Amino acid sequence: MHFSRLSLALAAALFTSHAAAAPLAYVPNEKSATVSVIDTASGAVVRDIAAGKRPRGIAADPAGRILFVTDAAASALLALDAAAGTTLATIALGKSPEGVSASNDGRYVAVAVEESHSVTLVDATTRAIVADIKVEGKNPEHAVFSPDGRWLLVSAEDAEQVDVIDVAQRKQVGSIAVGLRPRGIGFSPDGSRAYVACELANAVYVIDMAARRTLAAIPSGKNTAGIAVHPSGRQVYASNGIDGTVTVIDTATNQVSATIAVGKRPWNMAVTPDGARLYVANGRSDSVSVIDTATARKLADIAVGQLPWGVLIR
């Protein structure tokens, strides 16, 4: 583990102040075929979990006991025991599965499957496939549940829209125009807004979910890719792959309030449940940057496996 612009003593103190009931951060590493497990209290990688051949997307059940990880090389979804690090099930999917999300009620897991241009819906308990839902966008990357579990928003590499899936109906029921090559998606806590990173537009698009229309396009940085929403809903974070930065967006004004330097090719991110820390996967630096959300300062860079894809915190 290496720290940037902070002494080891200061960094340790900062992490210790965040130690009460601190959760774990799980980081899938595509090239290392592992999931690194970070103790957010100490900032140390405590173990690595074997995860197929090319792990990408990651989600978990509400209790954080079961990890759901896509294995792009095996065209499968892995169910892993988070504590034991063992594989509980391997669910066959279409070719090149990528992003995965879990509904807040723990019922379903949704997987974006690139080459079949579809979203596979899986029963989280039985691990049976419930539906394979075709979408208009080609090469879907993320399929993200709304907080109430009613909708899935789907982003695709070859699109200028996000597709809307009605979970109960098991079908696409609409689409919303955004910028070119939408990537990461995040919802406000109440589900009224969605935020979409559009890589080739270098912007974050704000969506009114009730009206199903775009309210604003916020310039971010070069190759905007990942999105994370603060639990308060007051800030949205966007990673910029070419710039090596994270922009902080004030949701009240839809303006950028800060820009934070991180590692090379920052990708997907996660915020701790208390909102105190943002963890950013840096794909080309083989690290995770830790950001203090109150001060918008980077605290540390934590070495993980090769080509980290994202972060899950439980």
NORSULFEN-V721164 format. One record per helix or strand of 3 or more residues. SS is the DSSP state (2 for helix, 1 for strand). FROM is the first residue (numbers start at 1). LEN is the number of residues. Records with the same first field share a line. If there is no record, write none. Layout:
BEGIN
SS=FROM-LEN + FROM-LEN
END
This chain:
BEGIN
2=8-9 + 199-3
1=24-6 + 34-6 + 44-7 + 55-6 + 66-6 + 76-6 + 87-6 + 97-6 + 108-6 + 118-6 + 129-6 + 138-8 + 151-8 + 161-6 + 171-7 + 182-6 + 193-6 + 203-6 + 213-7 + 224-6 + 235-6 + 245-6 + 255-7 + 266-6 + 277-6 + 287-6 + 297-7
END
